[in-house]
């Protein structure tokens, strides 16, 4: 039996703000938007990286509860970057936007160089370089 992780679904409070965040910060594209039955006809949005639309998607469902993630809770979504400079650039932008939660830090392999920011729904999102996954994998 072959099993493959295909998506993560997040129930978000502000769907539009989250879609814009993942477009602007993570470069994800909306690949499908459909009206959902049973949730007041609101849209469910599927997002993916260019070229990975059939491999892994982020699904966002509207009408979620307000969330608060404590700073010592390291639950997060992780995105690999192509360089340390790209991580620094994201961190600077996030700091200017008031959403930086983990400043840039170098950790031993396999963690690498990373920062963490908060999406509009309160979820933490890591941007990293030097992990054994994605662009910049060693």
Buried (B, 14 or more C-beta within 10 A) or exposed (E): EEEEEEEEEBBBBBBEEBBEBBEEBBEBBBBEEEEEEEEEEEBBBBBBBEEEBEEEBBBBBBEBEEEEBEEEEEEBBBBBBEEBEBBBBBBEBBBEEEBBBBEBBEEEEEEBBBBBBBBBBEBBBBBBBBBEBBEBEE
